[in-house]
Amino acid sequence: MAKQKKFSDCVLEFNEWLSNLSLDLLNDYRLSNPFNGENRKQIKEITKTFYKKFYNDNNKRYLILGSSPARKGTAITGIPFEDTIHLYKETGIMIDNFYINKSSSNFLYDVMEQYGGCEKFYQDFFMNFVCPLGIVHINSKGNEVNANYYESKN
């Protein structure tokens, strides 16, 4: 009988598949893919550490989906709804090149604390996005802003 893959291995394989993904977007849009960007080696280490810590089992979990990652959140960390501050506090994972603390992540950690802590939360829940890669729009001032796939019919 073949050995069943751990949940963490399945997530990491999916992320590896995402690292090879490229999509043609409209002119003023760009894909924000942490798995193939300039920090991809660091992101690969971060996600491996995170998923091996919290998902190295075959537990059944509830799935929580958001729409798409923010350009300064998951699009940087590679881990849905996580920011650099909480990753460091909860896992010891230090992300060298950036310092991001999102209010949505603060809310999430308040919920996790009420649930019994992040380890208990991650035993029961898996979070990701309907669109697992970030999309940014270049606005009229030339700045990148978050774009959600559902905001444009195109």
Buried (B, 14 or more C-beta within 10 A) or exposed (E): EEEEEBBBBBBBEEBEEBBEEEEEBEEEBBBBBBBBBEBBEBBBBBBBBBBBBBBEEEEEBEEEEBEBBBBBBBBBBBBBBBBBBBBEEBBEBEBEEEEBEBEEBEEBBEEBEEBEEBEEBBBEBBBBBEBBBBBBBBEEEEEBEBBBBEEEEE
